[in-house]
Amino acid sequence: MSIYRDHGVTFGLLTHLESIGLIVFRSTGGEFVKEWVKSVELNYFGERFLCEMPEGSEGGVGIPLGKVALTQVGRELAPIAGAEALPAHRDYMLNR
């Protein structure tokens, strides 16, 4: 996806970050929340968003969580790594 490619996120980078223990990368399929929830709170660099599920979706809604997750070490290092929010990524995430 160009949102990632345009910001230097490549397959090689992801496999490197996984090899040094900062992320878990699943190149085939992402994780999904499958149980029914009426709303979910998302947090992006301190901005909080409440996403409400559409009416009539009581059978459950799959919420894609992506193919990459930070490990415990990755979560501990993230705040000091100098990452900055990208409004384009926030908007991409919210539109999904």
Gaussian input, Z-matrix of N, CA and C with variables (Angstrom, degrees):
# hf/3-21g

backbone

0 1
 N
 C     1     B1
 C     2     B2     1     A1
 N     3     B3     2     A2     1     D1
 C     4     B4     3     A3     2     D2
 C     5     B5     4     A4     3     D3
 N     6     B6     5     A5     4     D4
 C     7     B7     6     A6     5     D5
 C     8     B8     7     A7     6     D6
 N     9     B9     8     A8     7     D7
 C    10    B10     9     A9     8     D8
 C    11    B11    10    A10     9     D9
 N    12    B12    11    A11    10    D10
 C    13    B13    12    A12    11    D11
 C    14    B14    13    A13    12    D12
 N    15    B15    14    A14    13    D13
 C    16    B16    15    A15    14    D14
 C    17    B17    16    A16    15    D15
 N    18    B18    17    A17    16    D16
 C    19    B19    18    A18    17    D17
 C    20    B20    19    A19    18    D18
 N    21    B21    20    A20    19    D19
 C    22    B22    21    A21    20    D20
 C    23    B23    22    A22    21    D21
 N    24    B24    23    A23    22    D22
 C    25    B25    24    A24    23    D23
 C    26    B26    25    A25    24    D24
 N    27    B27    26    A26    25    D25
 C    28    B28    27    A27    26    D26
 C    29    B29    28    A28    27    D27
 N    30    B30    29    A29    28    D28
 C    31    B31    30    A30    29    D29
 C    32    B32    31    A31    30    D30
 N    33    B33    32    A32    31    D31
 C    34    B34    33    A33    32    D32
 C    35    B35    34    A34    33    D33
 N    36    B36    35    A35    34    D34
 C    37    B37    36    A36    35    D35
 C    38    B38    37    A37    36    D36
 N    39    B39    38    A38    37    D37
 C    40    B40    39    A39    38    D38
 C    41    B41    40    A40    39    D39
 N    42    B42    41    A41    40    D40
 C    43    B43    42    A42    41    D41
 C    44    B44    43    A43    42    D42
 N    45    B45    44    A44    43    D43
 C    46    B46    45    A45    44    D44
 C    47    B47    46    A46    45    D45
 N    48    B48    47    A47    46    D46
 C    49    B49    48    A48    47    D47
 C    50    B50    49    A49    48    D48
 N    51    B51    50    A50    49    D49
 C    52    B52    51    A51    50    D50
 C    53    B53    52    A52    51    D51
 N    54    B54    53    A53    52    D52
 C    55    B55    54    A54    53    D53
 C    56    B56    55    A55    54    D54
 N    57    B57    56    A56    55    D55
 C    58    B58    57    A57    56    D56
 C    59    B59    58    A58    57    D57
 N    60    B60    59    A59    58    D58
 C    61    B61    60    A60    59    D59
 C    62    B62    61    A61    60    D60
 N    63    B63    62    A62    61    D61
 C    64    B64    63    A63    62    D62
 C    65    B65    64    A64    63    D63
 N    66    B66    65    A65    64    D64
 C    67    B67    66    A66    65    D65
 C    68    B68    67    A67    66    D66
 N    69    B69    68    A68    67    D67
 C    70    B70    69    A69    68    D68
 C    71    B71    70    A70    69    D69
 N    72    B72    71    A71    70    D70
 C    73    B73    72    A72    71    D71
 C    74    B74    73    A73    72    D72
 N    75    B75    74    A74    73    D73
 C    76    B76    75    A75    74    D74
 C    77    B77    76    A76    75    D75
 N    78    B78    77    A77    76    D76
 C    79    B79    78    A78    77    D77
 C    80    B80    79    A79    78    D78
 N    81    B81    80    A80    79    D79
 C    82    B82    81    A81    80    D80
 C    83    B83    82    A82    81    D81
 N    84    B84    83    A83    82    D82
 C    85    B85    84    A84    83    D83
 C    86    B86    85    A85    84    D84
 N    87    B87    86    A86    85    D85
 C    88    B88    87    A87    86    D86
 C    89    B89    88    A88    87    D87
 N    90    B90    89    A89    88    D88
 C    91    B91    90    A90    89    D89
 C    92    B92    91    A91    90    D90
 N    93    B93    92    A92    91    D91
 C    94    B94    93    A93    92    D92
 C    95    B95    94    A94    93    D93
 N    96    B96    95    A95    94    D94
 C    97    B97    96    A96    95    D95
 C    98    B98    97    A97    96    D96
 N    99    B99    98    A98    97    D97
 C   100   B100    99    A99    98    D98
 C   101   B101   100   A100    99    D99
 N   102   B102   101   A101   100   D100
 C   103   B103   102   A102   101   D101
 C   104   B104   103   A103   102   D102
 N   105   B105   104   A104   103   D103
 C   106   B106   105   A105   104   D104
 C   107   B107   106   A106   105   D105
 N   108   B108   107   A107   106   D106
 C   109   B109   108   A108   107   D107
 C   110   B110   109   A109   108   D108
 N   111   B111   110   A110   109   D109
 C   112   B112   111   A111   110   D110
 C   113   B113   112   A112   111   D111
 N   114   B114   113   A113   112   D112
 C   115   B115   114   A114   113   D113
 C   116   B116   115   A115   114   D114
 N   117   B117   116   A116   115   D115
 C   118   B118   117   A117   116   D116
 C   119   B119   118   A118   117   D117
 N   120   B120   119   A119   118   D118
 C   121   B121   120   A120   119   D119
 C   122   B122   121   A121   120   D120
 N   123   B123   122   A122   121   D121
 C   124   B124   123   A123   122   D122
 C   125   B125   124   A124   123   D123
 N   126   B126   125   A125   124   D124
 C   127   B127   126   A126   125   D125
 C   128   B128   127   A127   126   D126
 N   129   B129   128   A128   127   D127
 C   130   B130   129   A129   128   D128
 C   131   B131   130   A130   129   D129
 N   132   B132   131   A131   130   D130
 C   133   B133   132   A132   131   D131
 C   134   B134   133   A133   132   D132
 N   135   B135   134   A134   133   D133
 C   136   B136   135   A135   134   D134
 C   137   B137   136   A136   135   D135
 N   138   B138   137   A137   136   D136
 C   139   B139   138   A138   137   D137
 C   140   B140   139   A139   138   D138
 N   141   B141   140   A140   139   D139
 C   142   B142   141   A141   140   D140
 C   143   B143   142   A142   141   D141
 N   144   B144   143   A143   142   D142
 C   145   B145   144   A144   143   D143
 C   146   B146   145   A145   144   D144
 N   147   B147   146   A146   145   D145
 C   148   B148   147   A147   146   D146
 C   149   B149   148   A148   147   D147
 N   150   B150   149   A149   148   D148
 C   151   B151   150   A150   149   D149
 C   152   B152   151   A151   150   D150
 N   153   B153   152   A152   151   D151
 C   154   B154   153   A153   152   D152
 C   155   B155   154   A154   153   D153
 N   156   B156   155   A155   154   D154
 C   157   B157   156   A156   155   D155
 C   158   B158   157   A157   156   D156
 N   159   B159   158   A158   157   D157
 C   160   B160   159   A159   158   D158
 C   161   B161   160   A160   159   D159
 N   162   B162   161   A161   160   D160
 C   163   B163   162   A162   161   D161
 C   164   B164   163   A163   162   D162
 N   165   B165   164   A164   163   D163
 C   166   B166   165   A165   164   D164
 C   167   B167   166   A166   165   D165
 N   168   B168   167   A167   166   D166
 C   169   B169   168   A168   167   D167
 C   170   B170   169   A169   168   D168
 N   171   B171   170   A170   169   D169
 C   172   B172   171   A171   170   D170
 C   173   B173   172   A172   171   D171
 N   174   B174   173   A173   172   D172
 C   175   B175   174   A174   173   D173
 C   176   B176   175   A175   174   D174
 N   177   B177   176   A176   175   D175
 C   178   B178   177   A177   176   D176
 C   179   B179   178   A178   177   D177
 N   180   B180   179   A179   178   D178
 C   181   B181   180   A180   179   D179
 C   182   B182   181   A181   180   D180
 N   183   B183   182   A182   181   D181
 C   184   B184   183   A183   182   D182
 C   185   B185   184   A184   183   D183
 N   186   B186   185   A185   184   D184
 C   187   B187   186   A186   185   D185
 C   188   B188   187   A187   186   D186
 N   189   B189   188   A188   187   D187
 C   190   B190   189   A189   188   D188
 C   191   B191   190   A190   189   D189
 N   192   B192   191   A191   190   D190
 C   193   B193   192   A192   191   D191
 C   194   B194   193   A193   192   D192
 N   195   B195   194   A194   193   D193
 C   196   B196   195   A195   194   D194
 C   197   B197   196   A196   195   D195
 N   198   B198   197   A197   196   D196
 C   199   B199   198   A198   197   D197
 C   200   B200   199   A199   198   D198
 N   201   B201   200   A200   199   D199
 C   202   B202   201   A201   200   D200
 C   203   B203   202   A202   201   D201
 N   204   B204   203   A203   202   D202
 C   205   B205   204   A204   203   D203
 C   206   B206   205   A205   204   D204
 N   207   B207   206   A206   205   D205
 C   208   B208   207   A207   206   D206
 C   209   B209   208   A208   207   D207
 N   210   B210   209   A209   208   D208
 C   211   B211   210   A210   209   D209
 C   212   B212   211   A211   210   D210
 N   213   B213   212   A212   211   D211
 C   214   B214   213   A213   212   D212
 C   215   B215   214   A214   213   D213
 N   216   B216   215   A215   214   D214
 C   217   B217   216   A216   215   D215
 C   218   B218   217   A217   216   D216
 N   219   B219   218   A218   217   D217
 C   220   B220   219   A219   218   D218
 C   221   B221   220   A220   219   D219
 N   222   B222   221   A221   220   D220
 C   223   B223   222   A222   221   D221
 C   224   B224   223   A223   222   D222
 N   225   B225   224   A224   223   D223
 C   226   B226   225   A225   224   D224
 C   227   B227   226   A226   225   D225
 N   228   B228   227   A227   226   D226
 C   229   B229   228   A228   227   D227
 C   230   B230   229   A229   228   D228
 N   231   B231   230   A230   229   D229
 C   232   B232   231   A231   230   D230
 C   233   B233   232   A232   231   D231
 N   234   B234   233   A233   232   D232
 C   235   B235   234   A234   233   D233
 C   236   B236   235   A235   234   D234
 N   237   B237   236   A236   235   D235
 C   238   B238   237   A237   236   D236
 C   239   B239   238   A238   237   D237
 N   240   B240   239   A239   238   D238
 C   241   B241   240   A240   239   D239
 C   242   B242   241   A241   240   D240
 N   243   B243   242   A242   241   D241
 C   244   B244   243   A243   242   D242
 C   245   B245   244   A244   243   D243
 N   246   B246   245   A245   244   D244
 C   247   B247   246   A246   245   D245
 C   248   B248   247   A247   246   D246
 N   249   B249   248   A248   247   D247
 C   250   B250   249   A249   248   D248
 C   251   B251   250   A250   249   D249
 N   252   B252   251   A251   250   D250
 C   253   B253   252   A252   251   D251
 C   254   B254   253   A253   252   D252
 N   255   B255   254   A254   253   D253
 C   256   B256   255   A255   254   D254
 C   257   B257   256   A256   255   D255
 N   258   B258   257   A257   256   D256
 C   259   B259   258   A258   257   D257
 C   260   B260   259   A259   258   D258
 N   261   B261   260   A260   259   D259
 C   262   B262   261   A261   260   D260
 C   263   B263   262   A262   261   D261
 N   264   B264   263   A263   262   D262
 C   265   B265   264   A264   263   D263
 C   266   B266   265   A265   264   D264
 N   267   B267   266   A266   265   D265
 C   268   B268   267   A267   266   D266
 C   269   B269   268   A268   267   D267
 N   270   B270   269   A269   268   D268
 C   271   B271   270   A270   269   D269
 C   272   B272   271   A271   270   D270
 N   273   B273   272   A272   271   D271
 C   274   B274   273   A273   272   D272
 C   275   B275   274   A274   273   D273
 N   276   B276   275   A275   274   D274
 C   277   B277   276   A276   275   D275
 C   278   B278   277   A277   276   D276
 N   279   B279   278   A278   277   D277
 C   280   B280   279   A279   278   D278
 C   281   B281   280   A280   279   D279
 N   282   B282   281   A281   280   D280
 C   283   B283   282   A282   281   D281
 C   284   B284   283   A283   282   D282
 N   285   B285   284   A284   283   D283
 C   286   B286   285   A285   284   D284
 C   287   B287   286   A286   285   D285

   B1=1.4421
   B2=1.5185
   B3=1.2994
   B4=1.4607
   B5=1.5272
   B6=1.3227
   B7=1.4703
   B8=1.5241
   B9=1.3056
   B10=1.4645
   B11=1.5296
   B12=1.3218
   B13=1.4612
   B14=1.5331
   B15=1.3208
   B16=1.4666
   B17=1.5228
   B18=1.3163
   B19=1.4641
   B20=1.5292
   B21=1.3368
   B22=1.4564
   B23=1.5138
   B24=1.3222
   B25=1.4652
   B26=1.5239
   B27=1.3187
   B28=1.4599
   B29=1.5241
   B30=1.3194
   B31=1.4555
   B32=1.5271
   B33=1.3230
   B34=1.4576
   B35=1.5143
   B36=1.3190
   B37=1.4673
   B38=1.5254
   B39=1.3241
   B40=1.4638
   B41=1.5238
   B42=1.3306
   B43=1.4627
   B44=1.5235
   B45=1.3318
   B46=1.4677
   B47=1.5310
   B48=1.3345
   B49=1.4708
   B50=1.5259
   B51=1.3367
   B52=1.4587
   B53=1.5339
   B54=1.3258
   B55=1.4643
   B56=1.5239
   B57=1.3364
   B58=1.4694
   B59=1.5262
   B60=1.3471
   B61=1.4534
   B62=1.5159
   B63=1.3465
   B64=1.4605
   B65=1.5248
   B66=1.3314
   B67=1.4608
   B68=1.5266
   B69=1.3236
   B70=1.4577
   B71=1.5202
   B72=1.3214
   B73=1.4660
   B74=1.5168
   B75=1.3273
   B76=1.4667
   B77=1.5235
   B78=1.3255
   B79=1.4642
   B80=1.5273
   B81=1.3137
   B82=1.4594
   B83=1.5137
   B84=1.3119
   B85=1.4608
   B86=1.5031
   B87=1.2959
   B88=1.4491
   B89=1.5060
   B90=1.2891
   B91=1.4529
   B92=1.5278
   B93=1.3102
   B94=1.4575
   B95=1.5145
   B96=1.3194
   B97=1.4572
   B98=1.5192
   B99=1.3154
   B100=1.4613
   B101=1.5193
   B102=1.3247
   B103=1.4570
   B104=1.5258
   B105=1.3089
   B106=1.4504
   B107=1.5210
   B108=1.2984
   B109=1.4588
   B110=1.5184
   B111=1.3263
   B112=1.4617
   B113=1.5194
   B114=1.3250
   B115=1.4583
   B116=1.5215
   B117=1.3158
   B118=1.4536
   B119=1.5315
   B120=1.3299
   B121=1.4574
   B122=1.5216
   B123=1.3095
   B124=1.4471
   B125=1.5240
   B126=1.3210
   B127=1.4559
   B128=1.5235
   B129=1.3178
   B130=1.4580
   B131=1.5169
   B132=1.3336
   B133=1.4632
   B134=1.5353
   B135=1.3081
   B136=1.4576
   B137=1.5179
   B138=1.3324
   B139=1.4660
   B140=1.5240
   B141=1.3092
   B142=1.4689
   B143=1.5170
   B144=1.3309
   B145=1.4595
   B146=1.5144
   B147=1.3135
   B148=1.4560
   B149=1.5173
   B150=1.3237
   B151=1.4614
   B152=1.5186
   B153=1.3235
   B154=1.4598
   B155=1.5136
   B156=1.3161
   B157=1.4502
   B158=1.5272
   B159=1.3320
   B160=1.4677
   B161=1.5160
   B162=1.3183
   B163=1.4624
   B164=1.5251
   B165=1.3204
   B166=1.4577
   B167=1.5157
   B168=1.3222
   B169=1.4693
   B170=1.5263
   B171=1.3418
   B172=1.4603
   B173=1.5195
   B174=1.3204
   B175=1.4535
   B176=1.5159
   B177=1.2922
   B178=1.4545
   B179=1.5103
   B180=1.2730
   B181=1.4524
   B182=1.5180
   B183=1.3106
   B184=1.4580
   B185=1.5195
   B186=1.2990
   B187=1.4542
   B188=1.5210
   B189=1.3436
   B190=1.4600
   B191=1.5250
   B192=1.3042
   B193=1.4570
   B194=1.5210
   B195=1.3134
   B196=1.4468
   B197=1.5122
   B198=1.3245
   B199=1.4595
   B200=1.5169
   B201=1.3155
   B202=1.4619
   B203=1.5245
   B204=1.3230
   B205=1.4632
   B206=1.5246
   B207=1.3224
   B208=1.4585
   B209=1.5180
   B210=1.3050
   B211=1.4597
   B212=1.5282
   B213=1.3206
   B214=1.4659
   B215=1.5318
   B216=1.3201
   B217=1.4696
   B218=1.5210
   B219=1.3340
   B220=1.4631
   B221=1.5176
   B222=1.3460
   B223=1.4731
   B224=1.5259
   B225=1.3278
   B226=1.4650
   B227=1.5259
   B228=1.3324
   B229=1.4620
   B230=1.5261
   B231=1.3268
   B232=1.4641
   B233=1.5330
   B234=1.3281
   B235=1.4691
   B236=1.5325
   B237=1.3268
   B238=1.4588
   B239=1.5293
   B240=1.3257
   B241=1.4608
   B242=1.5284
   B243=1.3244
   B244=1.4590
   B245=1.5136
   B246=1.3242
   B247=1.4649
   B248=1.5273
   B249=1.3147
   B250=1.4639
   B251=1.5155
   B252=1.3168
   B253=1.4636
   B254=1.5235
   B255=1.3170
   B256=1.4612
   B257=1.5242
   B258=1.3355
   B259=1.4673
   B260=1.5246
   B261=1.3229
   B262=1.4658
   B263=1.5263
   B264=1.3343
   B265=1.4693
   B266=1.5186
   B267=1.3189
   B268=1.4629
   B269=1.5282
   B270=1.3249
   B271=1.4592
   B272=1.5317
   B273=1.3404
   B274=1.4624
   B275=1.5222
   B276=1.3227
   B277=1.4575
   B278=1.5391
   B279=1.3044
   B280=1.4630
   B281=1.5209
   B282=1.3227
   B283=1.4623
   B284=1.5199
   B285=1.3407
   B286=1.4557
   B287=1.4952
   A1=108.78
   A2=115.08
   A3=119.41
   A4=112.96
   A5=119.33
   A6=120.43
   A7=109.93
   A8=117.62
   A9=121.46
   A10=111.06
   A11=115.98
   A12=121.12
   A13=110.72
   A14=117.36
   A15=121.99
   A16=112.66
   A17=117.49
   A18=121.67
   A19=112.35
   A20=116.31
   A21=120.84
   A22=116.38
   A23=117.41
   A24=119.89
   A25=107.45
   A26=115.55
   A27=121.91
   A28=109.69
   A29=115.30
   A30=120.48
   A31=110.00
   A32=116.56
   A33=120.99
   A34=112.88
   A35=116.97
   A36=120.75
   A37=110.60
   A38=116.69
   A39=120.04
   A40=111.72
   A41=116.89
   A42=118.26
   A43=111.10
   A44=117.55
   A45=120.30
   A46=110.77
   A47=117.01
   A48=120.34
   A49=111.10
   A50=116.25
   A51=119.35
   A52=110.19
   A53=117.68
   A54=120.19
   A55=112.48
   A56=117.69
   A57=119.81
   A58=112.22
   A59=115.98
   A60=120.69
   A61=116.92
   A62=117.64
   A63=118.97
   A64=113.91
   A65=116.45
   A66=120.66
   A67=109.96
   A68=114.67
   A69=123.38
   A70=104.37
   A71=116.77
   A72=122.26
   A73=109.66
   A74=115.86
   A75=121.97
   A76=107.27
   A77=116.17
   A78=119.81
   A79=112.69
   A80=118.06
   A81=120.50
   A82=109.27
   A83=115.65
   A84=120.95
   A85=113.38
   A86=115.75
   A87=121.54
   A88=111.13
   A89=115.76
   A90=121.82
   A91=108.41
   A92=115.86
   A93=120.06
   A94=110.34
   A95=115.17
   A96=121.51
   A97=104.66
   A98=117.98
   A99=120.04
   A100=113.41
   A101=117.45
   A102=117.18
   A103=109.99
   A104=114.90
   A105=120.54
   A106=110.18
   A107=115.48
   A108=121.98
   A109=107.06
   A110=116.22
   A111=119.46
   A112=111.86
   A113=115.44
   A114=119.08
   A115=108.87
   A116=114.46
   A117=120.43
   A118=107.35
   A119=114.95
   A120=118.93
   A121=109.49
   A122=116.19
   A123=122.51
   A124=108.76
   A125=116.13
   A126=121.17
   A127=107.63
   A128=116.07
   A129=121.14
   A130=108.47
   A131=116.32
   A132=122.78
   A133=111.22
   A134=116.01
   A135=121.09
   A136=115.03
   A137=117.90
   A138=120.92
   A139=106.95
   A140=116.41
   A141=120.47
   A142=109.90
   A143=114.19
   A144=121.29
   A145=108.52
   A146=116.58
   A147=121.55
   A148=107.15
   A149=116.50
   A150=121.96
   A151=108.15
   A152=115.97
   A153=121.35
   A154=109.34
   A155=115.62
   A156=121.32
   A157=109.63
   A158=116.33
   A159=119.43
   A160=112.32
   A161=115.20
   A162=121.31
   A163=108.85
   A164=116.95
   A165=121.45
   A166=114.14
   A167=117.41
   A168=119.11
   A169=110.65
   A170=116.02
   A171=121.03
   A172=114.09
   A173=118.19
   A174=120.63
   A175=112.79
   A176=117.04
   A177=121.06
   A178=111.63
   A179=115.08
   A180=121.35
   A181=107.62
   A182=117.66
   A183=120.69
   A184=109.43
   A185=117.03
   A186=121.33
   A187=107.56
   A188=117.25
   A189=118.26
   A190=111.00
   A191=116.56
   A192=121.44
   A193=111.79
   A194=117.31
   A195=120.81
   A196=114.06
   A197=114.90
   A198=121.88
   A199=111.90
   A200=117.24
   A201=121.55
   A202=108.88
   A203=115.77
   A204=121.29
   A205=107.91
   A206=115.89
   A207=120.03
   A208=110.13
   A209=116.17
   A210=120.95
   A211=107.63
   A212=117.04
   A213=120.07
   A214=110.40
   A215=117.16
   A216=121.01
   A217=110.16
   A218=117.06
   A219=120.99
   A220=111.99
   A221=116.64
   A222=120.14
   A223=111.27
   A224=117.11
   A225=120.08
   A226=111.84
   A227=117.18
   A228=120.62
   A229=113.55
   A230=117.93
   A231=121.75
   A232=113.84
   A233=120.00
   A234=119.40
   A235=114.03
   A236=118.23
   A237=119.75
   A238=112.57
   A239=117.69
   A240=121.67
   A241=113.66
   A242=117.91
   A243=120.53
   A244=114.97
   A245=117.77
   A246=119.94
   A247=109.94
   A248=115.28
   A249=121.49
   A250=109.39
   A251=115.14
   A252=121.02
   A253=109.82
   A254=115.89
   A255=122.25
   A256=107.62
   A257=117.31
   A258=118.66
   A259=113.42
   A260=118.26
   A261=120.42
   A262=110.74
   A263=117.92
   A264=120.24
   A265=110.57
   A266=117.46
   A267=120.74
   A268=109.63
   A269=116.83
   A270=120.95
   A271=111.43
   A272=116.48
   A273=121.00
   A274=110.48
   A275=115.61
   A276=121.39
   A277=110.38
   A278=117.21
   A279=120.49
   A280=112.51
   A281=117.55
   A282=120.38
   A283=113.04
   A284=117.90
   A285=120.98
   A286=108.88
   D1=137.84
   D2=-173.35
   D3=-65.44
   D4=-28.42
   D5=179.56
   D6=-59.34
   D7=-35.15
   D8=178.45
   D9=-83.69
   D10=-47.30
   D11=-179.03
   D12=-58.09
   D13=-41.93
   D14=-178.92
   D15=-62.99
   D16=-19.86
   D17=-179.15
   D18=-112.20
   D19=19.50
   D20=172.11
   D21=82.86
   D22=10.99
   D23=178.47
   D24=-88.29
   D25=110.38
   D26=-177.53
   D27=-121.77
   D28=167.87
   D29=176.00
   D30=-58.31
   D31=-43.28
   D32=178.92
   D33=-60.19
   D34=-42.03
   D35=178.16
   D36=-64.11
   D37=-44.25
   D38=-179.16
   D39=-63.87
   D40=-42.31
   D41=179.22
   D42=-68.06
   D43=-33.00
   D44=176.03
   D45=-65.74
   D46=-47.59
   D47=179.71
   D48=-61.18
   D49=-34.35
   D50=176.75
   D51=-69.84
   D52=-40.68
   D53=-177.29
   D54=-65.89
   D55=-25.66
   D56=178.00
   D57=-97.61
   D58=7.81
   D59=170.40
   D60=83.90
   D61=18.23
   D62=-179.39
   D63=-92.48
   D64=-25.53
   D65=-179.94
   D66=-137.77
   D67=164.39
   D68=166.25
   D69=-112.44
   D70=126.34
   D71=-175.01
   D72=-120.66
   D73=123.51
   D74=176.31
   D75=-115.94
   D76=101.05
   D77=-175.25
   D78=-71.06
   D79=-20.21
   D80=178.85
   D81=-113.17
   D82=108.06
   D83=177.24
   D84=77.95
   D85=144.78
   D86=178.47
   D87=-105.80
   D88=176.44
   D89=176.35
   D90=-85.58
   D91=146.30
   D92=179.79
   D93=-133.69
   D94=144.25
   D95=169.49
   D96=-91.05
   D97=120.89
   D98=-174.01
   D99=-108.45
   D100=-14.08
   D101=-178.61
   D102=-75.56
   D103=159.13
   D104=-177.96
   D105=-74.98
   D106=127.56
   D107=172.87
   D108=-135.13
   D109=144.56
   D110=178.25
   D111=-81.37
   D112=-27.77
   D113=178.86
   D114=-155.33
   D115=161.19
   D116=178.05
   D117=-142.12
   D118=139.87
   D119=178.23
   D120=-97.93
   D121=128.47
   D122=177.20
   D123=-108.25
   D124=146.50
   D125=179.99
   D126=-129.09
   D127=125.76
   D128=178.37
   D129=-131.37
   D130=105.00
   D131=-179.50
   D132=50.43
   D133=46.09
   D134=176.24
   D135=87.06
   D136=-12.45
   D137=175.04
   D138=-84.20
   D139=129.60
   D140=179.78
   D141=-107.59
   D142=139.19
   D143=-179.67
   D144=-131.68
   D145=131.46
   D146=175.97
   D147=-100.84
   D148=115.92
   D149=179.51
   D150=-105.10
   D151=121.46
   D152=179.68
   D153=-100.41
   D154=139.25
   D155=-179.13
   D156=-76.78
   D157=147.94
   D158=-178.38
   D159=-66.20
   D160=150.79
   D161=175.55
   D162=-60.06
   D163=143.91
   D164=177.67
   D165=85.60
   D166=6.84
   D167=-179.83
   D168=-107.09
   D169=33.93
   D170=-176.44
   D171=-63.91
   D172=-15.65
   D173=179.99
   D174=-74.06
   D175=-6.61
   D176=-179.82
   D177=115.83
   D178=146.58
   D179=-179.28
   D180=-128.57
   D181=128.29
   D182=175.15
   D183=-78.80
   D184=127.61
   D185=178.87
   D186=-110.92
   D187=110.94
   D188=-178.40
   D189=-70.14
   D190=127.93
   D191=179.50
   D192=-103.52
   D193=-3.51
   D194=176.82
   D195=99.72
   D196=-176.83
   D197=-176.31
   D198=-108.68
   D199=-1.97
   D200=-177.14
   D201=-127.94
   D202=135.76
   D203=174.54
   D204=-134.26
   D205=141.82
   D206=175.69
   D207=-71.63
   D208=141.86
   D209=171.36
   D210=-79.00
   D211=176.24
   D212=176.84
   D213=-58.05
   D214=-44.24
   D215=178.13
   D216=-62.61
   D217=-42.84
   D218=178.05
   D219=-60.08
   D220=-41.80
   D221=178.42
   D222=-64.79
   D223=-36.14
   D224=-179.81
   D225=-71.91
   D226=-34.66
   D227=-178.44
   D228=-84.44
   D229=-24.62
   D230=-175.27
   D231=-52.06
   D232=-45.16
   D233=-177.52
   D234=-64.60
   D235=-23.46
   D236=-178.00
   D237=-105.68
   D238=4.02
   D239=-175.56
   D240=-83.31
   D241=-7.32
   D242=178.02
   D243=85.10
   D244=14.98
   D245=179.03
   D246=-64.46
   D247=146.68
   D248=178.32
   D249=-126.35
   D250=148.75
   D251=178.19
   D252=-66.45
   D253=141.84
   D254=173.83
   D255=-116.50
   D256=109.26
   D257=-179.42
   D258=-52.92
   D259=-35.66
   D260=179.92
   D261=-64.24
   D262=-37.30
   D263=178.54
   D264=-71.46
   D265=-41.16
   D266=176.94
   D267=-57.04
   D268=-46.92
   D269=-179.32
   D270=-64.30
   D271=-40.17
   D272=176.79
   D273=-59.82
   D274=-46.86
   D275=-179.03
   D276=-61.65
   D277=-45.21
   D278=-177.60
   D279=-68.63
   D280=-32.31
   D281=179.66
   D282=-74.79
   D283=-18.15
   D284=178.34
   D285=-75.50

